[in-house]
């Protein structure tokens, strides 16, 4: 999981990562990451996801979806 988190550090450092971390439920745990990217950068994001250690090791899978913003807090400077 450390390698997985480190893989995403570039999006955290750039400010594009809105939220990232584990979601703990009583029966299982999984992760959630919300990344802000332009529509034209979606292919780059998909290629990046394919290189994630969780994916390449077969430990897990990552699903990408598009969120239509109903409300987004103002960007913090």
Helices and strands as residue ranges (DSSP letters): H 2-7, H 9-14, E 17-24, E 29-35, G 39-41, H 42-50, H 53-56
